[in-house]
């Protein structure tokens, strides 16, 4: 199984299979979040809730399964001394923005599904959802940047 995960990828960039899977899932979650936003604007709130919940679960699983280990193994040992070298800076920024987006997104989804204590329940979802969406899109852009720098340009 490890040979498959760390073997040759399928996007033709020289990335290992696991990185190509992560890249595709990053793009899929961005599409899901955008579709969920579109559904909310059309007042299809039940479908919006299902799509956003699915996207947050997928994003959480991806971050825990693929990204956390990679960051801790390859980037964190070089922080802060190598932040201006290679992909250390953008990878660290991606980790900070992505973790923040993930935490906010998980909280919004838990709240939207009535799974948080009453004292933590906010009534006006819109600013929290908008902030989470913007943060997820920025994290996606940074993740794509990391992938391109590392596996296309070899930095």
PESUL-V613931 format. One record per residue. N is the residue number from 0. SS is DSSP state (H for helix, E for strand, C for the rest). PHI is phi as a letter, one per 30 degrees, with the letter a starting at -180 (* if undefined). Layout:
N:SS:PHI, N:SS:PHI
This chain:
0:C:*, 1:H:d, 2:H:d, 3:H:d, 4:H:d, 5:H:c, 6:C:d, 7:E:e, 8:C:d, 9:C:c, 10:C:c, 11:C:i, 12:C:c, 13:C:j, 14:C:d, 15:E:d, 16:H:e, 17:H:d, 18:H:d, 19:H:d, 20:H:d, 21:H:d, 22:H:d, 23:H:d, 24:H:d, 25:H:e, 26:H:d, 27:H:d, 28:H:d, 29:H:d, 30:H:d, 31:H:d, 32:H:d, 33:H:d, 34:H:d, 35:H:d, 36:H:d, 37:H:d, 38:H:d, 39:H:d, 40:H:d, 41:C:c, 42:C:i, 43:C:c, 44:H:d, 45:H:d, 46:H:d, 47:H:e, 48:H:d, 49:H:d, 50:H:d, 51:H:d, 52:H:d, 53:H:d, 54:H:d, 55:H:d, 56:H:d, 57:H:d, 58:H:d, 59:H:d, 60:H:d, 61:H:d, 62:H:d, 63:H:d, 64:H:d, 65:H:c, 66:H:d, 67:H:e, 68:H:d, 69:H:d, 70:H:d, 71:H:d, 72:H:d, 73:H:c, 74:H:c, 75:H:e, 76:H:d, 77:H:c, 78:C:c, 79:C:c, 80:C:d, 81:C:c, 82:C:e, 83:C:c, 84:C:c, 85:C:h, 86:C:c, 87:H:e, 88:H:d, 89:H:d, 90:H:d, 91:H:d, 92:H:d, 93:H:e, 94:H:d, 95:H:d, 96:H:d, 97:H:d, 98:H:d, 99:H:d, 100:H:d, 101:H:d, 102:H:d, 103:H:d, 104:H:d, 105:H:d, 106:H:d, 107:H:d, 108:H:d, 109:H:d, 110:H:d, 111:H:d, 112:C:c, 113:C:h, 114:C:c, 115:C:b, 116:C:e, 117:H:e, 118:H:d, 119:H:c, 120:C:d, 121:C:c, 122:C:c, 123:C:c, 124:H:d, 125:H:e, 126:H:d, 127:H:d, 128:H:d, 129:H:d, 130:H:d, 131:H:d, 132:H:d, 133:H:d, 134:H:d, 135:H:d, 136:H:d, 137:H:d, 138:H:d, 139:H:d, 140:H:e, 141:H:d, 142:H:d, 143:H:d, 144:H:d, 145:H:d, 146:H:e, 147:H:d, 148:H:e, 149:H:d, 150:H:c, 151:H:c, 152:C:c, 153:C:i, 154:C:d
